[in-house]
Amino acid sequence: MTKKYFGTDGIRGKVNSKNINGEMFYKFGLSAGKYFTNLKKNKQTAIIAKDTRLSGYSLEPALVSGLTSAGMHVYTLGPLPTNGLAMLTKSMKANMGIMITASHNPYYDNGLKLFGPDGLKLSDKIEKRIEKIIDKPIEGQFAQSKMLGRVKRLETATDQYIKILKNNFPKNFNLKGLKVVLDCANGAGYKVGPKLLKSLGANLIVIGNHPNGLNINNKSGSTYPNIIKNAVIKNKADIGISLDGDADRIIMCDEKGKIIDGDQIIAALALTWKRKKILKGGVVGTLMSNYGLEKFFKLKKIKFVRANVGDRYVKNLMLKNKYNLGGEQSGHIILGKYATTGDGLLVALEVLQEINKGVKASSFFDIFKKTPQILENITFRNNNILNNLLVKKAIKTSNNLIKNHGRVLVRKSGTEPKIRIMVETENMKLLNNCIHIIKKEITKIET
């Protein structure tokens, strides 16, 4: 059964249209509150964090109103990374955590990510149950007047999150002597990121830490890695760290200015953890993980499996296989030893712990050869575009051409109205030809 409101990573879309508006956020809050208050007779607790989008000021009150109308107490945390929200949901023993964010999308989008009391993203099963409540008459969802929830602002959320992060490392862990460039994407990590790294003694150059509600992810952060590349070279830094809008992604840059994606970070951490004997089982990637990464793990005798795209599916497969490391090329990386979802700052600390031992970032990351890969994104209006016979024929033609020489993957984005076309092969002529065949057919139909 296809979900009506939720995608691969919560709910996301353009502000003040369809599902992303005050009325719908009130309904989401009311329905989610109703679901959790139905589980127990006593009042439940929800905690809410957000990124720095202007729309957060209108959407958060609507969400809070819905939750309290259903009888839930609410703590608001203000701007905080997604995994900070997940960690505090668990440590505060809340019934649910809600992150108001559209992750790496532009400011004019927003959305929700929902977490359960274990700090894990809500399952598809629970999301479908909440969706059923959303579509029911609103009158039956209200709590009695004396059972309405209360709201409180938690001013210590940033410090609590920093404390949890630091507790995962030795007490003498510090970053003294390291020059680090940090790009916060003018997003949720703009306060906690610099505060964390400075408290550990890093010589820090910070960019993207002046949010104005409209500049989140705007030519900054993990989707614009050339920003940290240029800053690392200019400042002769040891390493660059680039977060996205809700700081659950990380893209890095070595001291030579080479951009390091999620696959390269995962490879380096997997090898380090295997050497330290803390890697459990193997590694979970996704359908988008580079074929070169798969070959590298095979060479190093590290088990590797692919999940559907989306860090929630990575986490689910990690739990199923009892693996403690997984992630995506985009920089969503889950360190199962410490966290339940992607956390750019946590991954940064894990890497910096190794770099601080006199190891150059370039040598730490340069451990496998990536297979050439092209990813094309095409905006679509026709929701059934991939079922079109001509598009299917184009995809089949490309698969036949590349057979035994690489991979072709065509899929809908779970967070944006885009078709993602990915082709991998060492043969660049073949690679471009396969992309062209599929892109040409989709574009022809769309126009």
KEGU-317173 format. One record per residue (C-alpha): x, y, z. Coordinates in nm, 4 decimals, padded with zeros to 6 digits. Example, Ala and Ser with C-alpha at 12.3 -4.5 7.8 and 13.67 -1.06 7.14 Angstrom:
2
<marlum u="01.2300" v="-00.4500" w="00.7800"/>
<marlum u="01.3670" v="-00.1060" w="00.7140"/>
This chain:
447
<marlum u="00.0000" v="00.0000" w="00.0000"/>
<marlum u="00.1458" v="00.3357" w="-00.1106"/>
<marlum u="00.1608" v="00.6098" w="00.1504"/>
<marlum u="-00.0515" v="00.9186" w="00.0857"/>
<marlum u="00.1431" v="01.1880" w="00.2735"/>
<marlum u="00.4784" v="01.0407" w="00.3780"/>
<marlum u="00.7671" v="00.9814" w="00.1380"/>
<marlum u="01.0988" v="00.7998" w="00.1835"/>
<marlum u="01.2055" v="01.0484" w="00.4502"/>
<marlum u="00.9000" v="01.1967" w="00.6190"/>
<marlum u="00.6944" v="01.4674" w="00.4474"/>
<marlum u="00.8473" v="01.7299" w="00.2226"/>
<marlum u="00.7358" v="01.9874" w="-00.0318"/>
<marlum u="00.6909" v="02.3521" w="-00.1212"/>
<marlum u="00.5706" v="02.5766" w="00.1608"/>
<marlum u="00.2052" v="02.6887" w="00.1539"/>
<marlum u="00.1073" v="02.4337" w="-00.1079"/>
<marlum u="-00.0475" v="02.0867" w="-00.0776"/>
<marlum u="00.0785" v="01.9282" w="00.2487"/>
<marlum u="00.3229" v="02.1938" w="00.3709"/>
<marlum u="00.1058" v="02.4617" w="00.5292"/>
<marlum u="-00.0328" v="02.5561" w="00.8702"/>
<marlum u="-00.3608" v="02.3692" w="00.8271"/>
<marlum u="-00.1919" v="02.0414" w="00.7322"/>
<marlum u="00.0737" v="02.0725" w="01.0032"/>
<marlum u="-00.2047" v="02.1167" w="01.2568"/>
<marlum u="-00.3628" v="01.7970" w="01.1227"/>
<marlum u="-00.0283" v="01.6138" w="01.1263"/>
<marlum u="00.0261" v="01.7178" w="01.4888"/>
<marlum u="-00.3284" v="01.6286" w="01.5912"/>
<marlum u="-00.3177" v="01.2890" w="01.4180"/>
<marlum u="00.0308" v="01.1942" w="01.5405"/>
<marlum u="-00.0708" v="01.3080" w="01.8896"/>
<marlum u="-00.3895" v="01.1029" w="01.8696"/>
<marlum u="-00.1942" v="00.7942" w="01.7610"/>
<marlum u="00.0479" v="00.8146" w="02.0543"/>
<marlum u="-00.2086" v="00.9138" w="02.3173"/>
<marlum u="-00.4185" v="00.6152" w="02.2104"/>
<marlum u="-00.1306" v="00.3885" w="02.3144"/>
<marlum u="-00.1512" v="00.4977" w="02.6792"/>
<marlum u="-00.4099" v="00.6719" w="02.8926"/>
<marlum u="-00.1668" v="00.9170" w="03.0540"/>
<marlum u="-00.0364" v="01.2243" w="02.8746"/>
<marlum u="00.2434" v="01.1720" w="02.6249"/>
<marlum u="00.5414" v="01.3936" w="02.5381"/>
<marlum u="00.6678" v="01.5161" w="02.2013"/>
<marlum u="00.9809" v="01.7207" w="02.1366"/>
<marlum u="01.0227" v="01.9430" w="01.8319"/>
<marlum u="01.3372" v="02.0799" w="01.6678"/>
<marlum u="01.3755" v="02.2630" w="01.3378"/>
<marlum u="01.6245" v="02.4026" w="01.0918"/>
<marlum u="01.6520" v="02.7724" w="01.0058"/>
<marlum u="01.3888" v="02.8166" w="00.7340"/>
<marlum u="01.1636" v="03.1220" w="00.7580"/>
<marlum u="00.8596" v="02.8936" w="00.7249"/>
<marlum u="00.9484" v="02.7239" w="01.0533"/>
<marlum u="00.7993" v="03.0227" w="01.2358"/>
<marlum u="00.4543" v="02.9523" w="01.0887"/>
<marlum u="00.4646" v="02.5720" w="01.0707"/>
<marlum u="00.5952" v="02.5007" w="01.4222"/>
<marlum u="00.3073" v="02.6740" w="01.6089"/>
<marlum u="00.0533" v="02.4880" w="01.3933"/>
<marlum u="00.2224" v="02.1561" w="01.4711"/>
<marlum u="00.2398" v="02.2387" w="01.8427"/>
<marlum u="-00.1280" v="02.3337" w="01.8453"/>
<marlum u="-00.2233" v="02.0021" w="01.6885"/>
<marlum u="-00.0159" v="01.7994" w="01.9331"/>
<marlum u="-00.1441" v="01.9791" w="02.2428"/>
<marlum u="-00.5025" v="01.9572" w="02.1126"/>
<marlum u="-00.4579" v="01.5794" w="02.1103"/>
<marlum u="-00.3341" v="01.5875" w="02.4700"/>
<marlum u="00.0448" v="01.5742" w="02.4233"/>
<marlum u="00.2942" v="01.7807" w="02.6221"/>
<marlum u="00.5461" v="01.9484" w="02.3912"/>
<marlum u="00.9053" v="02.0656" w="02.4331"/>
<marlum u="01.0407" v="02.2957" w="02.1600"/>
<marlum u="01.4172" v="02.2910" w="02.1111"/>
<marlum u="01.4764" v="02.5525" w="01.8408"/>
<marlum u="01.7396" v="02.4960" w="01.5672"/>
<marlum u="01.9144" v="02.1616" w="01.6200"/>
<marlum u="02.0501" v="01.8901" w="01.3864"/>
<marlum u="01.8172" v="01.6023" w="01.3086"/>
<marlum u="02.0214" v="01.3478" w="01.5034"/>
<marlum u="02.0338" v="01.5863" w="01.7985"/>
<marlum u="01.6549" v="01.5686" w="01.7993"/>
<marlum u="01.6686" v="01.1865" w="01.7710"/>
<marlum u="01.9204" v="01.1582" w="02.0549"/>
<marlum u="01.7202" v="01.3876" w="02.2846"/>
<marlum u="01.3965" v="01.2041" w="02.2027"/>
<marlum u="01.5619" v="00.8914" w="02.3386"/>
<marlum u="01.7455" v="01.0480" w="02.6363"/>
<marlum u="01.4384" v="01.2466" w="02.7483"/>
<marlum u="01.2212" v="00.9356" w="02.7110"/>
<marlum u="00.9767" v="01.1259" w="02.4917"/>
<marlum u="00.7114" v="00.9358" w="02.2988"/>
<marlum u="00.8034" v="01.1020" w="01.9740"/>
<marlum u="01.0396" v="01.3545" w="01.8189"/>
<marlum u="00.9544" v="01.5752" w="01.5215"/>
<marlum u="01.2098" v="01.7545" w="01.3082"/>
<marlum u="01.0767" v="02.0416" w="01.0954"/>
<marlum u="01.3083" v="02.0455" w="00.7953"/>
<marlum u="01.3448" v="01.9897" w="00.4236"/>
<marlum u="01.7056" v="01.8775" w="00.4679"/>
<marlum u="01.9195" v="01.9823" w="00.1670"/>
<marlum u="01.6283" v="02.1436" w="-00.0231"/>
<marlum u="01.6031" v="02.5222" w="-00.0810"/>
<marlum u="01.4402" v="02.7562" w="00.1744"/>
<marlum u="01.1027" v="02.7554" w="-00.0012"/>
<marlum u="01.0549" v="02.3859" w="00.0833"/>
<marlum u="00.9908" v="02.2401" w="00.4268"/>
<marlum u="00.8702" v="01.9184" w="00.5849"/>
<marlum u="00.8698" v="01.6774" w="00.8778"/>
<marlum u="01.0786" v="01.3844" w="00.9968"/>
<marlum u="00.9200" v="01.1759" w="01.2723"/>
<marlum u="01.1039" v="00.9685" w="01.5323"/>
<marlum u="00.9836" v="00.7176" w="01.7885"/>
<marlum u="01.0921" v="00.6839" w="02.1549"/>
<marlum u="01.3884" v="00.4658" w="02.0502"/>
<marlum u="01.5299" v="00.7497" w="01.8390"/>
<marlum u="01.4513" v="00.5611" w="01.5176"/>
<marlum u="01.2491" v="00.7087" w="01.2334"/>
<marlum u="00.8908" v="00.5892" w="01.2436"/>
<marlum u="00.8249" v="00.2777" w="01.0391"/>
<marlum u="00.6161" v="00.2760" w="00.7216"/>
<marlum u="00.3551" v="00.0825" w="00.9196"/>
<marlum u="00.3159" v="00.3551" w="01.1842"/>
<marlum u="00.3211" v="00.6325" w="00.9228"/>
<marlum u="00.0321" v="00.4613" w="00.7418"/>
<marlum u="-00.1631" v="00.4397" w="01.0680"/>
<marlum u="-00.1119" v="00.8115" w="01.1268"/>
<marlum u="-00.2219" v="00.8806" w="00.7693"/>
<marlum u="-00.5500" v="00.6966" w="00.8349"/>
<marlum u="-00.6138" v="00.9229" w="01.1353"/>
<marlum u="-00.5371" v="01.2343" w="00.9259"/>
<marlum u="-00.8190" v="01.1447" w="00.6885"/>
<marlum u="-01.0741" v="01.0845" w="00.9656"/>
<marlum u="-01.3161" v="01.3577" w="01.0860"/>
<marlum u="-01.1209" v="01.6030" w="01.2992"/>
<marlum u="-01.3826" v="01.6300" w="01.5774"/>
<marlum u="-01.3092" v="01.2842" w="01.7151"/>
<marlum u="-00.9413" v="01.3537" w="01.7704"/>
<marlum u="-00.9566" v="01.6299" w="02.0321"/>
<marlum u="-00.8592" v="01.5657" w="02.3938"/>
<marlum u="-01.0906" v="01.6744" w="02.6741"/>
<marlum u="-01.0245" v="02.0292" w="02.7999"/>
<marlum u="-00.8585" v="01.9126" w="03.1210"/>
<marlum u="-00.6331" v="01.6741" w="02.9203"/>
<marlum u="-00.4833" v="01.9321" w="02.6829"/>
<marlum u="-00.1061" v="01.9357" w="02.6608"/>
<marlum u="00.1357" v="02.2048" w="02.7799"/>
<marlum u="00.4266" v="02.3630" w="02.5920"/>
<marlum u="00.7739" v="02.4437" w="02.7205"/>
<marlum u="01.0898" v="02.5742" w="02.5526"/>
<marlum u="01.4028" v="02.3716" w="02.6333"/>
<marlum u="01.6934" v="02.6171" w="02.6301"/>
<marlum u="01.9621" v="02.3556" w="02.7058"/>
<marlum u="01.9088" v="02.1351" w="02.3973"/>
<marlum u="02.2323" v="02.2398" w="02.2220"/>
<marlum u="02.4446" v="02.1716" w="02.5307"/>
<marlum u="02.2709" v="01.8396" w="02.5955"/>
<marlum u="02.3396" v="01.7284" w="02.2389"/>
<marlum u="02.7061" v="01.8309" w="02.2599"/>
<marlum u="02.7412" v="01.6378" w="02.5847"/>
<marlum u="02.5957" v="01.3230" w="02.4272"/>
<marlum u="02.8333" v="01.3527" w="02.1298"/>
<marlum u="03.1411" v="01.4017" w="02.3479"/>
<marlum u="03.0495" v="01.1077" w="02.5697"/>
<marlum u="03.1098" v="00.8774" w="02.2720"/>
<marlum u="03.4804" v="00.9611" w="02.2737"/>
<marlum u="03.7657" v="00.9346" w="02.5288"/>
<marlum u="03.7771" v="01.2128" w="02.7900"/>
<marlum u="04.1140" v="01.3307" w="02.6611"/>
<marlum u="03.9884" v="01.3572" w="02.3004"/>
<marlum u="04.0720" v="01.6977" w="02.1536"/>
<marlum u="04.1377" v="01.8650" w="01.8204"/>
<marlum u="04.4251" v="02.0924" w="01.9214"/>
<marlum u="04.6615" v="02.1565" w="01.6321"/>
<marlum u="04.4017" v="02.0828" w="01.3639"/>
<marlum u="04.2906" v="02.3574" w="01.1278"/>
<marlum u="03.9333" v="02.2805" w="01.0200"/>
<marlum u="03.6962" v="02.4525" w="00.7779"/>
<marlum u="03.3293" v="02.4051" w="00.8686"/>
<marlum u="03.0406" v="02.4956" w="00.6361"/>
<marlum u="02.7099" v="02.4891" w="00.8263"/>
<marlum u="02.4910" v="02.5572" w="00.5185"/>
<marlum u="02.3209" v="02.8359" w="00.7180"/>
<marlum u="02.1174" v="02.5536" w="00.8647"/>
<marlum u="02.0424" v="02.3629" w="01.1830"/>
<marlum u="02.4081" v="02.3085" w="01.2717"/>
<marlum u="02.5049" v="02.6767" w="01.2651"/>
<marlum u="02.5223" v="02.7062" w="01.6458"/>
<marlum u="02.6110" v="02.3604" w="01.7677"/>
<marlum u="02.8749" v="02.2828" w="01.5013"/>
<marlum u="03.1154" v="02.5695" w="01.5768"/>
<marlum u="03.0501" v="02.5418" w="01.9524"/>
<marlum u="03.1352" v="02.1698" w="01.9525"/>
<marlum u="03.4550" v="02.1910" w="01.7475"/>
<marlum u="03.5825" v="02.5028" w="01.9274"/>
<marlum u="03.5229" v="02.3369" w="02.2653"/>
<marlum u="03.7519" v="02.0550" w="02.1499"/>
<marlum u="04.0287" v="02.3016" w="02.0621"/>
<marlum u="04.0110" v="02.3042" w="01.6822"/>
<marlum u="04.1531" v="02.6010" w="01.4909"/>
<marlum u="03.8231" v="02.6685" w="01.3193"/>
<marlum u="03.7236" v="02.8633" w="01.0084"/>
<marlum u="03.3423" v="02.8788" w="00.9928"/>
<marlum u="03.1298" v="02.9644" w="00.6914"/>
<marlum u="02.7561" v="02.9350" w="00.6315"/>
<marlum u="02.6714" v="03.0230" w="00.9922"/>
<marlum u="02.4597" v="03.3362" w="00.9405"/>
<marlum u="02.1090" v="03.2099" w="00.8625"/>
<marlum u="01.8449" v="03.4656" w="00.7676"/>
<marlum u="01.5586" v="03.2265" w="00.6960"/>
<marlum u="01.6141" v="03.2393" w="00.3213"/>
<marlum u="01.9777" v="03.1359" w="00.2719"/>
<marlum u="01.9716" v="02.7768" w="00.4024"/>
<marlum u="02.1612" v="02.5521" w="00.1529"/>
<marlum u="02.1964" v="02.8547" w="-00.0781"/>
<marlum u="02.5303" v="02.8043" w="-00.2526"/>
<marlum u="02.6616" v="02.6520" w="00.0687"/>
<marlum u="02.6718" v="02.3209" w="00.2493"/>
<marlum u="02.7033" v="01.9634" w="00.1274"/>
<marlum u="02.5374" v="02.0270" w="-00.2097"/>
<marlum u="02.7997" v="02.2963" w="-00.2889"/>
<marlum u="03.1251" v="02.1265" w="-00.1802"/>
<marlum u="03.3403" v="02.3623" w="-00.3886"/>
<marlum u="03.2853" v="02.6186" w="-00.1123"/>
<marlum u="03.4850" v="02.4164" w="00.1413"/>
<marlum u="03.7309" v="02.3103" w="-00.1270"/>
<marlum u="03.8224" v="02.6726" w="-00.1960"/>
<marlum u="03.8242" v="02.7617" w="00.1761"/>
<marlum u="04.0524" v="02.4680" w="00.2634"/>
<marlum u="04.3033" v="02.5642" w="-00.0062"/>
<marlum u="04.2897" v="02.9363" w="00.0813"/>
<marlum u="04.3389" v="02.8771" w="00.4545"/>
<marlum u="04.5781" v="02.5816" w="00.4161"/>
<marlum u="04.3485" v="02.3788" w="00.6414"/>
<marlum u="04.3898" v="02.0127" w="00.7331"/>
<marlum u="04.0341" v="01.9196" w="00.6414"/>
<marlum u="03.6974" v="02.0621" w="00.5390"/>
<marlum u="03.3538" v="01.9642" w="00.6704"/>
<marlum u="03.0334" v="02.0513" w="00.4885"/>
<marlum u="02.6901" v="01.9884" w="00.6423"/>
<marlum u="02.3444" v="02.0165" w="00.4896"/>
<marlum u="02.0392" v="02.2086" w="00.6139"/>
<marlum u="01.9529" v="01.9720" w="00.8983"/>
<marlum u="02.3132" v="01.8516" w="00.9492"/>
<marlum u="02.2380" v="01.4836" w="00.8950"/>
<marlum u="02.4627" v="01.4779" w="00.5863"/>
<marlum u="02.8349" v="01.5357" w="00.5574"/>
<marlum u="03.0657" v="01.5879" w="00.2607"/>
<marlum u="03.4341" v="01.6475" w="00.3324"/>
<marlum u="03.7454" v="01.7824" w="00.1646"/>
<marlum u="04.1061" v="01.6749" w="00.2198"/>
<marlum u="04.4019" v="01.9109" w="00.2646"/>
<marlum u="04.4734" v="01.8995" w="-00.1104"/>
<marlum u="04.1255" v="02.0239" w="-00.1990"/>
<marlum u="03.9857" v="01.6889" w="-00.3104"/>
<marlum u="03.6140" v="01.6532" w="-00.2341"/>
<marlum u="03.5259" v="01.3412" w="-00.0351"/>
<marlum u="03.1749" v="01.1993" w="-00.0728"/>
<marlum u="02.9780" v="00.9627" w="00.1506"/>
<marlum u="03.1071" v="00.6461" w="-00.0184"/>
<marlum u="03.4699" v="00.7469" w="00.0446"/>
<marlum u="03.3985" v="00.8358" w="00.4086"/>
<marlum u="03.2202" v="00.5024" w="00.4619"/>
<marlum u="03.5095" v="00.3101" w="00.3037"/>
<marlum u="03.7678" v="00.4811" w="00.5268"/>
<marlum u="03.5635" v="00.4302" w="00.8444"/>
<marlum u="03.4871" v="00.0652" w="00.7592"/>
<marlum u="03.8568" v="-00.0109" w="00.7131"/>
<marlum u="03.9430" v="00.1737" w="01.0369"/>
<marlum u="03.6703" v="-00.0046" w="01.2326"/>
<marlum u="03.7767" v="-00.3421" w="01.0901"/>
<marlum u="04.1336" v="-00.2758" w="01.2022"/>
<marlum u="04.0092" v="-00.1793" w="01.5494"/>
<marlum u="03.7798" v="-00.4856" w="01.5501"/>
<marlum u="03.4673" v="-00.2767" w="01.6138"/>
<marlum u="03.3036" v="-00.3310" w="01.2733"/>
<marlum u="03.0081" v="-00.5628" w="01.3233"/>
<marlum u="02.8981" v="-00.7865" w="01.0376"/>
<marlum u="02.9574" v="-00.5536" w="00.7442"/>
<marlum u="02.8380" v="-00.2350" w="00.5751"/>
<marlum u="02.5015" v="-00.1292" w="00.4318"/>
<marlum u="02.5019" v="00.0974" w="00.1265"/>
<marlum u="02.2215" v="00.1851" w="-00.1141"/>
<marlum u="02.1314" v="00.1315" w="-00.4777"/>
<marlum u="02.3247" v="00.4546" w="-00.5438"/>
<marlum u="02.6498" v="00.3442" w="-00.3764"/>
<marlum u="02.9396" v="00.3475" w="-00.6216"/>
<marlum u="03.0298" v="00.0133" w="-00.7799"/>
<marlum u="03.3923" v="00.0850" w="-00.6931"/>
<marlum u="03.2958" v="00.0805" w="-00.3235"/>
<marlum u="03.1391" v="-00.2629" w="-00.3651"/>
<marlum u="03.4557" v="-00.3950" w="-00.5346"/>
<marlum u="03.6721" v="-00.2420" w="-00.2589"/>
<marlum u="03.4760" v="-00.4150" w="00.0171"/>
<marlum u="03.4982" v="-00.7447" w="-00.1705"/>
<marlum u="03.8765" v="-00.7044" w="-00.1917"/>
<marlum u="03.8997" v="-00.6262" w="00.1821"/>
<marlum u="03.6627" v="-00.9127" w="00.2696"/>
<marlum u="03.4053" v="-00.6791" w="00.4214"/>
<marlum u="03.0427" v="-00.7817" w="00.3660"/>
<marlum u="02.8389" v="-00.5262" w="00.1726"/>
<marlum u="02.4650" v="-00.5121" w="00.1039"/>
<marlum u="02.2485" v="-00.2515" w="-00.0693"/>
<marlum u="01.9294" v="-00.0988" w="00.0713"/>
<marlum u="01.6729" v="00.1216" w="-00.1003"/>
<marlum u="01.7659" v="00.4893" w="-00.1136"/>
<marlum u="01.6942" v="00.6710" w="00.2136"/>
<marlum u="01.8781" v="00.6493" w="00.5447"/>
<marlum u="01.5748" v="00.4956" w="00.7190"/>
<marlum u="01.6033" v="00.1951" w="00.4840"/>
<marlum u="01.9768" v="00.1797" w="00.5455"/>
<marlum u="01.9103" v="00.1711" w="00.9205"/>
<marlum u="01.6409" v="-00.0951" w="00.8842"/>
<marlum u="01.8804" v="-00.3226" w="00.6933"/>
<marlum u="02.1561" v="-00.2516" w="00.9473"/>
<marlum u="01.9232" v="-00.3673" w="01.2242"/>
<marlum u="01.8118" v="-00.6731" w="01.0275"/>
<marlum u="02.1694" v="-00.7834" w="00.9500"/>
<marlum u="02.3125" v="-00.6617" w="01.2825"/>
<marlum u="02.5626" v="-00.4325" w="01.1047"/>
<marlum u="02.6841" v="-00.1151" w="01.2749"/>
<marlum u="02.7899" v="00.0983" w="00.9765"/>
<marlum u="02.5913" v="00.2156" w="00.6773"/>
<marlum u="02.5142" v="00.5153" w="00.4646"/>
<marlum u="02.4703" v="00.6874" w="00.1339"/>
<marlum u="02.6914" v="00.8508" w="-00.1243"/>
<marlum u="02.5113" v="01.1792" w="-00.0496"/>
<marlum u="02.6652" v="01.1859" w="00.2987"/>
<marlum u="02.3924" v="01.0300" w="00.5145"/>
<marlum u="02.6117" v="00.8065" w="00.7286"/>
<marlum u="02.4873" v="00.6083" w="01.0275"/>
<marlum u="02.7349" v="00.5085" w="01.2942"/>
<marlum u="02.5285" v="00.2361" w="01.4586"/>
<marlum u="02.7706" v="00.2208" w="01.7486"/>
<marlum u="02.6480" v="00.5639" w="01.8575"/>
<marlum u="02.3429" v="00.6812" w="01.6614"/>
<marlum u="02.0103" v="00.5811" w="01.5086"/>
<marlum u="02.0206" v="00.8141" w="01.2079"/>
<marlum u="02.2641" v="01.0184" w="01.0002"/>
<marlum u="02.4715" v="01.2755" w="01.1884"/>
<marlum u="02.7245" v="01.4952" w="01.0090"/>
<marlum u="02.8916" v="01.6203" w="01.3276"/>
<marlum u="02.9244" v="01.2732" w="01.4792"/>
<marlum u="03.0825" v="01.1390" w="01.1595"/>
<marlum u="03.3141" v="01.4424" w="01.1538"/>
<marlum u="03.4351" v="01.3658" w="01.5073"/>
<marlum u="03.4968" v="01.0013" w="01.4170"/>
<marlum u="03.7082" v="01.1069" w="01.1183"/>
<marlum u="03.8888" v="01.3863" w="01.3065"/>
<marlum u="03.9845" v="01.1382" w="01.5760"/>
<marlum u="04.1922" v="00.9553" w="01.3139"/>
<marlum u="04.3235" v="01.2651" w="01.1340"/>
<marlum u="04.4451" v="01.4058" w="01.4650"/>
<marlum u="04.6925" v="01.1172" w="01.4988"/>
<marlum u="04.9205" v="01.2714" w="01.2382"/>
<marlum u="04.7439" v="01.1083" w="00.9436"/>
<marlum u="04.6816" v="01.3301" w="00.6409"/>
<marlum u="04.3192" v="01.3456" w="00.5313"/>
<marlum u="04.4264" v="01.2612" w="00.1746"/>
<marlum u="04.5904" v="00.9339" w="00.2778"/>
<marlum u="04.3027" v="00.8444" w="00.5133"/>
<marlum u="04.0429" v="00.8756" w="00.2358"/>
<marlum u="04.2308" v="00.7727" w="-00.0800"/>
<marlum u="04.1783" v="00.3978" w="-00.0492"/>
<marlum u="03.9618" v="00.2924" w="-00.3440"/>
<marlum u="03.9048" v="00.3898" w="-00.7052"/>
<marlum u="03.5544" v="00.5096" w="-00.7842"/>
<marlum u="03.3833" v="00.3792" w="-01.0951"/>
<marlum u="03.2908" v="00.6751" w="-01.3204"/>
<marlum u="02.9312" v="00.7679" w="-01.2466"/>
<marlum u="02.6876" v="01.0241" w="-01.3851"/>
<marlum u="02.3694" v="01.1249" w="-01.2059"/>
<marlum u="02.1097" v="01.3286" w="-01.3964"/>
<marlum u="01.7979" v="01.4751" w="-01.2319"/>
<marlum u="01.4908" v="01.5549" w="-01.4425"/>
<marlum u="01.1924" v="01.7398" w="-01.2957"/>
<marlum u="00.8660" v="01.5706" w="-01.3886"/>
<marlum u="00.4933" v="01.6509" w="-01.3822"/>
<marlum u="00.3586" v="01.3157" w="-01.5065"/>
<marlum u="00.3550" v="01.0947" w="-01.1977"/>
<marlum u="00.3403" v="00.7775" w="-01.4119"/>
<marlum u="00.6338" v="00.8734" w="-01.6329"/>
<marlum u="00.8343" v="00.5595" w="-01.5480"/>
<marlum u="00.5422" v="00.3399" w="-01.6550"/>
<marlum u="00.5410" v="00.4938" w="-02.0020"/>
<marlum u="00.6194" v="00.2236" w="-02.2618"/>
<marlum u="00.8708" v="00.4410" w="-02.4495"/>
<marlum u="01.0555" v="00.5280" w="-02.1276"/>
<marlum u="01.0604" v="00.1602" w="-02.0300"/>
<marlum u="01.1995" v="00.0757" w="-02.3730"/>
<marlum u="01.4738" v="00.3409" w="-02.3371"/>
<marlum u="01.5742" v="00.2030" w="-01.9962"/>
<marlum u="01.5794" v="-00.1531" w="-02.1346"/>
<marlum u="01.7939" v="-00.0410" w="-02.4291"/>
<marlum u="02.0461" v="00.1221" w="-02.1937"/>
<marlum u="02.0565" v="-00.1859" w="-01.9708"/>
<marlum u="02.1243" v="-00.4075" w="-02.2734"/>
<marlum u="02.4036" v="-00.1765" w="-02.3937"/>
<marlum u="02.5786" v="-00.1651" w="-02.0551"/>
<marlum u="02.5230" v="-00.5309" w="-01.9641"/>
<marlum u="02.8297" v="-00.6776" w="-01.7875"/>
<marlum u="03.0071" v="-00.3406" w="-01.8155"/>
<marlum u="02.8340" v="-00.1337" w="-01.5464"/>
<marlum u="02.4995" v="-00.0363" w="-01.3932"/>
<marlum u="02.1918" v="00.1657" w="-01.4893"/>
<marlum u="01.9467" v="00.2828" w="-01.2229"/>
<marlum u="01.6397" v="00.4994" w="-01.2896"/>
<marlum u="01.4124" v="00.5921" w="-01.0003"/>
<marlum u="01.1815" v="00.8581" w="-00.8642"/>
<marlum u="01.3153" v="01.0763" w="-00.5858"/>
<marlum u="01.1338" v="01.0179" w="-00.2591"/>
<marlum u="01.1739" v="01.3831" w="-00.1563"/>
<marlum u="01.1429" v="01.5886" w="-00.4771"/>
<marlum u="00.9423" v="01.5666" w="-00.8044"/>
<marlum u="01.2479" v="01.4429" w="-00.9924"/>
<marlum u="01.3531" v="01.1351" w="-01.1868"/>
<marlum u="01.7078" v="01.0349" w="-01.0976"/>
<marlum u="01.9092" v="00.8627" w="-01.3729"/>
<marlum u="02.2336" v="00.7024" w="-01.2603"/>
<marlum u="02.4797" v="00.5225" w="-01.4889"/>
<marlum u="02.8149" v="00.3675" w="-01.3879"/>
<marlum u="03.0812" v="00.2236" w="-01.6171"/>
<marlum u="03.4508" v="00.2636" w="-01.6968"/>
<marlum u="03.3533" v="00.3275" w="-02.0621"/>
<marlum u="03.2799" v="00.7014" w="-02.0749"/>
<marlum u="03.1309" v="00.6898" w="-02.4258"/>
<marlum u="02.8909" v="00.4151" w="-02.3182"/>
<marlum u="02.8121" v="00.6028" w="-01.9973"/>
<marlum u="02.7104" v="00.9222" w="-02.1768"/>
<marlum u="02.5191" v="00.7313" w="-02.4436"/>
<marlum u="02.3057" v="00.5472" w="-02.1858"/>
<marlum u="02.2258" v="00.8696" w="-02.0015"/>
<marlum u="02.1327" v="01.0387" w="-02.3300"/>
<marlum u="01.8955" v="00.7603" w="-02.4412"/>
<marlum u="01.6900" v="00.7706" w="-02.1196"/>
<marlum u="01.7033" v="01.1472" w="-02.0653"/>
<marlum u="01.5964" v="01.2174" w="-02.4247"/>
<marlum u="01.2833" v="00.9996" w="-02.3936"/>
<marlum u="01.1751" v="01.1387" w="-02.0561"/>
<marlum u="01.2334" v="01.4989" w="-02.1669"/>
<marlum u="01.0398" v="01.4420" w="-02.4921"/>
<marlum u="00.7355" v="01.3119" w="-02.3018"/>
<marlum u="00.7509" v="01.5833" w="-02.0355"/>
<marlum u="00.7648" v="01.8640" w="-02.2942"/>
